[in-house]
Structures are given as structure tokens and as C-alpha cells.
Amino acid sequence: MTPNEASAAVAVAEVISRELDEDYVGLWTLAWHLRRRLGSVSDVRIRELAEVILRGLAPSGVTVGDLSGETGIFDEWPEPAGIERAISQWARLGRDPNIGEIAWLVRQR
């Protein structure tokens, strides 16, 4: 990881962590924030950095899962497979996820 990538990953992790204090956060926001900080970086590198961020947030109670649009109920994906599932679905998608695609993050209280 380059110093610029490390700085971007830390900054994005801090933003996401603050957002999680208030609400659910879509997986898509990681790519959005990383791209704004890093410019033209490969899709693979954005996913790798997003995975680093997710693993860094996990010890603070952040989990990955699905948020039902109908009921609003969060279905947690057990760790460590939850992060792997999100990243592999992202890779299969072949592009950055859009709003509501793949997974959501929540901080368990």
C-alpha cells in the first residue's frame, strides 16, 4: 500500500465510522470515498482497499449484511465470511456497487 493509499484508507475509515454512529452505510460508499481521494485507481485496488477498511472497522463492532428494503431489518453476515462475501460479490459485479447493491454496514451496539 502506498502512503497515499494508506492516507486515503484511514480518512475513509474515519468518515465511514462517523456515519455508522448515526445510520446504516452502503458498501458503495467505500468505493465512492476512495475514488474521490485517489483518482484513477484500478477497480481491483479499490476493492482491496475497501477490504482493508472493512477489516479495520470490524473490531469496533461493524458488521456486513443485507438490509431489507421492505422491512428495514438488517441480516448480518457472520464474520469473517461476511467481508469475504461482500468483496467477492463486488468482484463478480465487475464494477463499483451502486446505492443498495451487495451489502450494508452497521455498527452493532
PyMOL commands that set and color helices and strands:
alter all, ss='L'
color gray80, all
select helices_A, chain A and resi 3-20+28-38+43-60+81-93
alter helices_A, ss='H'
color red, helices_A
select strands_A, chain A and resi 25-26+62-67+74-76+104-107
alter strands_A, ss='S'
color yellow, strands_A
deselect
rebuild
show_as cartoon
